[in-house]
Amino acid sequence: MTLAPTRTRSRLLDDDEPRPFVVERADGASPFFLTCDHAGLLIPRRLGDLGVEERARRTHIGWDVGALAVASRLSALLDATLVAQPYSRLVIDCNRVVGTEPSIPPRSERTDIPGNLDLAADARRAREREIYEPYHAEIERLLDQRAAAGRATVLLAVHSFTPIYDGVPRPWHVALSTDDYRPLADAMLSALREEHDLVVGDNEPYSVDDVDYGIPVHGARRRLPRALLEIRNDRIETEAGQEEWAARLARVLRGVRLL
């Protein structure tokens, strides 16, 4: 385990490092527009490993396990645009309002994040400028294009959650999290409950709150139909599980009538 020394230069990403967003099917025909805020495990090389062992980083504290694979398969099945963010949520959480503690967490569940402690303002700003802002700017750009073309858009943020958090088991297999807009979540909840083999959560284990960014900013401000999807990650750790859930969700979403 290594922790990169503090640097005074404000640049974060080197030219050969991946850009902070991945787009699939930018011109997808579906009204569904998918995002995946916690898609990857990348850490800029200037940050070393943030002082966190790889085994811990590969758990839910570092990313949403299985979420990108499900979102990518769902994108293909629906011909839906997907925008995903490949850097670890430990570097900066792209579904949190900047400046809040969860944005660059000093601790996640029971794990300290030494590389996030006592950050200088320019170090925080570099993460915002080079990862957070370009990712959200790309979402905004694509949503602006759709609006200009008169295309209908339904925003679905794809996430996953851990089966046990801080020692407390979570019974839900899948859940929908919302703000005050309910039609998309209600339609999906109804369809998922008809599957009979699922424990379905409504704003469990999370709801959209005042530190969330994606649904309030990209969805509510544009008055788009919107919801945040959470899948329990033990269901989508394997390729078989990812394919099963993508197919299930595609079936559910094809039956949703909002527009």
N, C-alpha and C positions, 0 to 999 in steps of 0.2 A: 504494500500500500504506500502510495507516494502522494505528497501534497506539493503542488508546484509553488515555487517561491512567489511572493508578491511582486508584481511588476508595476512600474509607474506609467507605462504607455497604456493608452486607453483602447487600442485596437484589441479585439477578441479573436476573430476568426482569420486564419491565414487564407491566402488565395486558393490553395489546393483543398481546403476543407469544404464539405457539402454545404450548399445553401440551406437556409432555415425553413424551407417549405418544399413539399413534393406535391405536384398536381397530377391527377389522373383524370382523363376524359374531360378536359377543359370545356369541350363543346358537347358534352353528353346531352342526350335528348330528354332525359327524365326531368320532371320538376323537382325531384329530390336533389338537394345539395348537401353533401356530407363533409363534415370536418372531423379531424382526429388530432386533438391538441397534445396528447401525450403518447405519440406514436413510436418514439424511438429512445435509444439509450446513448446516443452520441454525447460526448463531452469535448468541448474545444481543447486542443492539446495544450494551450496556454494554462488551462486550469488543472492539469494533471488528472487525478481521479477524485478531486474534491475531498480527499482524505477518507473515502468510503470504499470498503472492500467490494470487489466485483460481485460476490455472492449476494450482498445486500443490494447493490445497485440494480441487479437483475430481477429483484422482486418488485412488488407494486409501488414501492417508494420511488423507484427510478423511472417507471413508465406504466402505461396501462397495458398489462400483459394481454396479448392476443388481439387487442383492439384494432391495430392497423391491418392485420391479416383479414379480420372479419370485414372491416370497412372497404378494403381493396376488392375482396370478392363480391361484396354487396354492390360496389360501384360497377363492376363488370356485369353482374346479373341485371341491374336496373338501367345500365347505360347512364349512370349518374356521375356528376362531377364530384371529385374528392380532393380536398386540400388537407395535407397531413404535415405535422411538425416533427422532425426527426431527432431533435436534441432532447436530452433527458429533462424531465420536469424538475430535477434537482438543480439544474443550471438556472432555469427560470421557468416558472409554471405559466404556460400561455393561456390558461383559463382562469387566471387571477388578475385582479386589478393591480397594476404596478404600484409599488410603495407600501402595499400591505405585507404583513409578515409571511403569509403563504406564497407570495410571489417568488421570493428567493428564500426558501425555508432554512433556518438554522438547525432544525430538528424535524425529522419525519417519523411519525409514530414513536418508536423507541430508539431511533438511530440518530445520533448527532451527525451534522454535516459540517466538518471543520472548515472546508473551503468556502462556506457561506457566512462565516462568523466575522463580524467587525469589518465588513466590506466598506471601502472608501466609496464616495459618491460616484467617482468616475468609473469605478469597476462595476457598480450596479448599472450605471448608465450604458456601459458597453454591452451588457447582456440585453438590455432593453432595445438598444439601437440596432444590434446586429442579429438578434434572433426574434424577439417578441414583435417588434414593429414590422419587419419585412413579412413575417408570417401573416399578421393581421392585414397588412396592406394588400397582400395577394388575395386574400378572401374578399376584401372590399372591392378590389379591382374587378374580380370575376362577378361579384354580385352587381356592381355598377353596369357591367356589360349586359348582364341578363335583364336588368331593369330598362336599360336603353333600348334593348331589342323587344321589350314588351313581353318577356318570358315570365311565366309563373315560377315561383321558387318556394320550396318547402325545406326549411333548414333542420337537419338532424345531426347533432353532435354525438359521435360514437366514442364511448368510454368503457372501461371495465373496472371492477372493484374486487378487493380481496375477500375471501370467504370468512376470514377472522381478522378483526381489527382490534388491537390493544387487548387481546384476550377474549373478545366478545364475538361469538359466532353470528354469522349473518345468514338467515334462512332463504333469502330471495335468490332466485336463479337469474332474474332479469328485472329491471326497473326502469321507469320513466320519471325524469325529474323536470319540473316545470317552473315557470314564473306564473303570472296570472292568466296566461293563454293556455287553454285546456283542450281544444278540439283534437289536435294531433295526438297528444298523449292519451286522451280518452279513447280514441279510435284504436290505437295500438294496444292499450291495456285490455280493451274488450276482446280483441282478436287473440292476444296472447293467453288470456284466461280461458279461452275456448280450447286451447291446446291440451288442457287437463293434466299434463305432466309437469307443470311449472308452478313454482311459488313466485308470484308477480308482485313487485313493490311499486307503490305509488308515492313518489317523493320519499322513498326509502332505498338505500340508507342515506341518500342526500336529496336536498332540494336546491333549486337555484336561489342563491342569496346575494347579498350586496357585495361580496368579494368575487363573484363569478363575472366573467367577461364575455365569453362567446355568445351565449343566448341573449343577455341583455343588450349587447352592442350590435351584433350582426343580425339578430332576430327582432328584438322588440323595437329598436329604433327605426327599423325599416318596416315594421308592422307585418313581418312575415309569419306564416304558420311555422311553429318551432317546438322543439323538444330536445332534451338530452337523454340519450339512451345509455343505460348501464347494464353490462352483462357480467355476471360473476366469473372471475377469471379462471377458476378451475374447470369451467365448461368450455373454455376456448384456448387452453394451453396447447392442444395438439392440432395438427392439420385437419384431422377428421372432425374435431369439434368445431373448428373454424368454418369448415365447409358446411357442416350441419346448421350452424347458427346463421350463416349468411343466407342459406337457402330458406330457412324458416322466416327470417326477417324480410327477405324479398317477397315471399308469399304474403306476409302480413301487409307490407307496404303497398303492394299492388292492389290490395283491397281497400285502401284508405281513399276516401273521397272528400276532399276539402275545398277543391278549387272549382 
